[in-house]
Structures are given as C-alpha cells and as structure tokens.
Amino acid sequence: MPAGGGAARAEQIATLEGLAHERLVSPHIESLLNEWIDPSTGQAAEHWDEPSRSLLRETWRDFSRARKLPSDFVIRLSRECSLAQQAWVTARAESQFSKFLPSLRTILDLKCEETQYLGYRDSPYDALLDTYEPGATVGQLTPLFAQLRARLVPLLKRVQASKVRIDDTCLHHSFDHTKQIEFGRLVLVAMGYDFERGRLDLSAHPFTTSFHPTDVRVTTRVFEKDLPSCLFSCIHEGGHGLYDQGLDPRYYGSPLGESVSLGFHESQSRLWENCVGRSRAFWQCFYPILQHTFPQQLAGVPLDQFYAAINRVTPSLIRVEADELTYNLHIMLRVEIEQALIERRAHPEDLPSLWNDRMEAYLGITPAQDADGVLQDVHWSMGAFGYFPTYTLGNLYSVQFFEQAKLELPQLEEQIAAGQLVPLRHWLEQKIHRWGRMFTPDHLARRVTGNGVTPEPFLRYLEAKYGALYRL
Amino acid sequence: MPAGGGAARAEQIATLEGLAHERLVSPHIESLLNEWIDPSTGQAAEHWDEPSRSLLRETWRDFSRARKLPSDFVIRLSRECSLAQQAWVTARAESQFSKFLPSLRTILDLKCEETQYLGYRDSPYDALLDTYEPGATVGQLTPLFAQLRARLVPLLKRVQASKVRIDDTCLHHSFDHTKQIEFGRLVLVAMGYDFERGRLDLSAHPFTTSFHPTDVRVTTRVFEKDLPSCLFSCIHEGGHGLYDQGLDPRYYGSPLGESVSLGFHESQSRLWENCVGRSRAFWQCFYPILQHTFPQQLAGVPLDQFYAAINRVTPSLIRVEADELTYNLHIMLRVEIEQALIERRAHPEDLPSLWNDRMEAYLGITPAQDADGVLQDVHWSMGAFGYFPTYTLGNLYSVQFFEQAKLELPQLEEQIAAGQLVPLRHWLEQKIHRWGRMFTPDHLARRVTGNGVTPEPFLRYLEAKYGALYRL
C-alpha cells in the first residue's frame, strides 16, 4: 500500500468487519441456533451426529462471543487498530516510542472495553486469551510460565558458563539469493507442502496466509549473509502451510474448516522448524545437498559444526531471531507486561522501562533503542493482546506432538535421516490438521498425546539437547 | 494463486458478487430511492442540488440495472467466468482453442441470457455495451467504425507502399532491467503521478488497480530486449493511475467517486501513451535523459531516428503490441465478431476461422496458431463482451481531449518539450477526473470539447503524423 492509503484502508477494513459482524449476529442466525442448540448450555441435542454437534458448538461459541460486542465497537476497534499499525510502522522506523504512545493508549482502552463486553471470571486478560486460544486462562498460564522460568533461566546461565564456544561464522558468508530460495523450496517439497495448492513468495516479514485448503501461500525473506533466515523461515512457514493444506475442504467456510487455535498452529511451525529442522537427523540427509548447493562456503564445514552453528544459544534483542532456549523468555516478558496493562497494573508510558528491566533480568541484555526493544513487534498495534502466549503454547505442544509421533512412528528418526518427511506430515494431518475445530484445543491435545499442554517434555528436550551441545 | 485454488476462488468471488448484488437491490435501498426519485424517469426532484441529483441518477442507474438480474444469475455468471478464465489460461498456453470452446459456449449462453434480463431496443449487444460505456449503442458505433475502416485500411496500405523504411533495432538491444524501471518511474513522477498515493510494481500483464484516490497501483513489465514495452506500459498505466488519483475523495464509495466510463478511462491512458509519450515534443526533453541512462545503446542514435522507431507501423498479430495506426483494426475485428456472437449470427466453434479471415482482410496477416490469434485476449473468458469498443472510443477521445487541451493551454507543446507535464495533468484533473460520474459520458465529452465522440480528429491526427513519418 502507498503510505497515503492508510486512512482509506482503515475505513475499508472497518466496513468489512462491521458487515461480517452484523451478519454473524443477525436475527436469522440467532433463530437458527436457538432452534438447534440449548442456549443455556451451548450444547446441541443428542440426535445430531458428532460433526454436527461440533459445528453447532463452535458456531455458538463464535456467535455468542460476537453478540457481546456492539457492531459500532467492532468497527471502531478495527479502524483504530488499522491506524495504530501505521503509527507503529513510523515509530519503529524512527525508534520513537512517544510517536506510538497515543495510539497504544487508544488501543489499550478499546481492548479493556472489550474485556468488559466479553466478561471474565478472574482476570480481564482471560477474555482476550480466549480469543486466540480457546479455554486458556491466567490461572493455567501462570504456573506454566513459572515452571519455564524456573528451569530456563538457570539453563541459560549454565550454557553461558560452559567452556564450549560455538562458532557460527559458516552461516554468515555470502549466499546466493536464488539458491537460498531454491533450497527452501526443495525442503518444502520434501515436507509434502503441495505446490499445486500452495505458493512460496518473498516478503519483508515471513508469513502464511490461506484462502482455502487448495490455496495456501507462504513467504520467506532472504539475506545474503544470513543463511538461517531464509532456511528456517521456509520450514517454519511450511509447517503453518501444511496445517492449512491439511484442513478438511468439506468443512471450508465453517468453524470445522478452521485451525483449532493459534497455539496449535504455532506448534506445527515450531515442530517442523525446531524438532525436525534443527535436528541432527534432518541434516544427515539435507546437509550434503546444502553443501552441494554452496560448495565454496560449506564444503569444508563438517556436519557436526554446522549442526552446532544452527543451534548456537545467544541472548539477543529480537524475538524472531531468538534460539530455542531463549525464545520463551522473550515471550514471558511480553505476557507479563501485557497482562499488567490489561489488568491496569501498568501504564503504557512505562512500557520502555518495564521492557528493558525484564530483558536485563531474563536475558542479561538491554536494548540500546526502542526499535530493538518495546517497538519490535506489531502485535499490540493490531490490538492483539493475549496473542503472545500462543507462541509459548506452540513451543510446548510441538515437543509433545513430536514425542508422540516418535512413539507411534517407530521409524521416524530413520525416515527423517533419509529425507522421508511425508510420513510425519501424514501423521500430523491425520491426528491434528483434518479435525479443524472438531474438538476443543485441550480435548484435541488429549486425543493426540493423552495429556493437555505441559512444559515437562519441552524442558526435558531442551535440557538434553543443549546439555549435549554445551557439555553441561 | 496456486493452480489448484481456482475452484475455491470461483466460489469466493461468486459469494461476494452475490452479497454485493443482494445489498444493492435490497428493499431498503429501493424504498430510499423511491422516496427521492421519480421511478418512471429516474430523475430526482428539482430541489436537490446538482451533485445530489447526479448521485441519485447514477445510483438509480446501478440499482435498476442490478434489479433486472436475479441474484442466482449474478452468482452463476460470476462463478462460470472465474472458471472460464482458468480454462482460457490453459487453452492459450497450449494454443488449443478446443480446450476453451466449452467454457466459451457457457459464458456466451449466460451473456445472451443477461441481455434478455437487461433488455434492449435494437441489438442485444447494446445491453452489454451499456455496461462499460453508458449510452453506447450499435447504432452509434457502426458508422463510427465504418469511418475508421474507410480511412485506416487505405492509410495502412499507403504506409506499407511507402519507400520509407523505419529501422527500430535501436529499441531491441539489451537494456538493464532496473534502469528500465527507474526511467519509467522518472516519467511517472514527471507526469504528476503521486507516489505518496500510488505504487509501481511488476506483473505479467501491466494493469492499474485502485482502492481509493489515496491508494492507486500501476504495474509494468520489463523485457531486456524490448525497451518500448516497459516504457509505454508505465506511461499508459500512469494515465489510468492519474484518473484514479484525480477522482474526488469526498465522493469515494458512491458513483460520483467512480470513473465515468471505460472509454474515458482508456482515453487517459492513450492520451499519455500516444499523444504525449509518442510525440516528438516529449522526447525533446526525455530522450537526452534516456540516452544518459543507456549510453551504450542510444548515444549514437539521433532523436529523429528514435522518434521514428517508437512510431514504426507494422501489422502484427498481438493487439497489445500494435502501433497507433493498426490498433483499431484489431479492435474492429473483435467488435464485429462479438457482436455477431451475441446476436447469434455466428457460432463459437467458428471463431478461429472468423478471426483469421478478418486478420487477413484488415491487416494482411494470419496467425500461425490460435494463441497468437483468437485466444490472445482474456476478455471473453471473463464475460466481458462489449468491452472492446471502449478501447477504440478511448483512442478517439484521447485525441479530442488532447486537441482541446492544446487550445486551452497555448504553451502546452513547449511545456511538454521542457518536461513540464503537470499543467496537462492538472487540466485533465479539472476537466475530467474530478467529476467522476457527475455527468454522463456523452455530456462530459461535450462539456470538455463541445462535441460527443467523433473519429475525425483521431483520423486527422494519424494521417498527419504518419503522412510526415512515411512521407506519404
């Protein structure tokens, strides 16, 4: 969009959001739902088959949440978020938090207003969490993050105290733009990402968007001197793309044709990016191909050295560049801050100092400028308070699912080492993707793994992986 | 879009078209219009001011046309056109007319059905013409095309018989991709195309799209060995872009915020592309810059030779590559064929031979394959029957408007020769762009030039220009 188009786009999006809201809460939909559902419980009668009961339950969820919001509020929120996003772009470019502060106040007030419409039992933050991760609450997340903090912070300290020094200069030579994309494409094909129903393009920030299971689009970005950026963006977004390609097309346009939660979506991208893409097994097959693609840069670098380099731990300022170990510390500080904002225990103007204090406490570093600190993420400008926890949930789920896959696919390690990734994709599709919102997130997690979300497998995985790499 | 996404997109577009149609013909809109307009005449009461009367007249036009079409027909037509477009892509790629024929039959049947809904006095083709060029009829176009044919075909013969041979090899050396785009951008800036409210990007086929006067986007394409392609695409689409940027933002979202007709829109692109961009005056200023950009290729080519090269006349197979003289012969054959199809005087299966016969008659050449003949344009697959005449109307209008501008801006030639293009843009904005649909196309043409559309100025312009170039 040209810079001058921002105000018009805000109106256009607000109009569309308003129309969609108006249709969802229309008397016609209400009378249909009242006919089929007991409005006091949100449950459909027993005589419906299971998919129909799920469809009605999830439609009722969407309807009853939407009905709590006045249409003019939906329009106002949409317009202000669109405008705030543009203010954030400018503020970040100039690293001027003060330029974002007025928009942030507006958005925060609107989100607090939204929690009042939506209602909550314990914390107003719960009302927002539920938007992205149905069923998630502060009561559930607080002990979960406490467990992570209790073991990640000491683990990081041990890694930093280790005598092992990992050299990753091999990843920062000059790598041809086109060859980087070609290699990313090759990995996507191996993962079973269907290019007949999908694309790979370039963008400033990698993302996945989907219009239908037959039209899924992932993007990556390429830096000449940063091999991991394009590579792991392709794998990460490919994991999202496989979820969207794996949704059941028969349910397209209904809740059953949508992903069950953002935590589940992130679990798919992180499973492929980390459990697969940063594993030794994966590179047994793919490293020789990568060396063949970049012989000058990598021919003399042994597999072990490459594997260590892509798993090097180093506290850094930017979330999207963080390693597996420090990543959740980045999330934790955001969650603590946004929860305090929504509970009105913190003030927007104090954000830079709140941010910097926590960076120091968790990661031992402080950003020199707000562009590398509190202004780095787009989420708050979009009104996406309550979104960040889903990244951590995704990380925890990813290890839970991968461990379950290893149990059910005894040959999985050997298959990955042989570049055969399709059996894993197939397992994920059968166990997770095709169900859409048929089950609630917690129910689906229990169906797949026997448990709800839990940090233990993730922490064990990190402790084992980095214990070995850093000889702890 | 990935290839597999076609069917889903057809449903999505059909759904949106259906919803938009449903809203436009809703009882709410009808009762409002009935309150403000005399439905027997479509006129608003005298007490409204002029913009309001125009707004009501044009809203009534859109409403009453839409109301004649059943919603399920709108949805069916939209879906089939979306699918047919994809069939056309394949058929053209393989140059297999037979692969497009079934879709063409479907679309033709639907368009004939549409003419019955819309109604017409003389020819069913009138009903479709009016979609793109309000007020245009076969009765008006037939003598107009006859005049063009009567003078263009002999003019082409004289050009071909001329002893002057124009050499355009200077345009087909190797030209750097980035520098071509940079030069196109430079010309757009000089034209007054506002990059704060506009973009320039690349696409397979150049086009202009607009979401608001503050968000207008033009595209071009670049061929290393074809300098005119990127250059004149930029200027042509820039002409469209200036129209869209010049619409009055106060009327956005209403008929008064829309262009008055496709013929007028094309007049803007052709005025800039041909009357300005292929004129000697324009290159007096811009040729030295172009030479400076491509010194190796152009330093030794005098301005006169370059000017002749970009105006070389040669009968060719592809419309979008045609010179100014032969362009309307391409249009003429399409208009004759599509009118015969809609009047059921011709059959879809005979299209390739109808096409090739006329190419031979008007241009003296015959395509070796249907991809370069009857399959070259997307329009019929999109259901856009009645669209082609607007290209010719645009050419005629472009010269009428440019001659009027020269009368009203006595310094225009000198300004163009000095690279000062903004006075012309300003004149077009004041005379045409900002009015949107305030007046009917014919009324607006008369306001600007004192006349409705007429081929005489265009023919005189061509005869003078090519008479001089080819020393006829």
Interface residues (C-beta under 8 A of the other chain):
Chain A: M1 P2 A3 G4 G5 A7 A8 R9 Q12 D194 F195 E196 R197 G198 R199 F211 H212 T214 D215 V216 R217 Y252
Chain B: M1 P2 A3 G4 G5 A7 A8 R9 Q12 D194 F195 E196 R197 G198 R199 F211 H212 T214 D215 V216 R217 P249 Y252
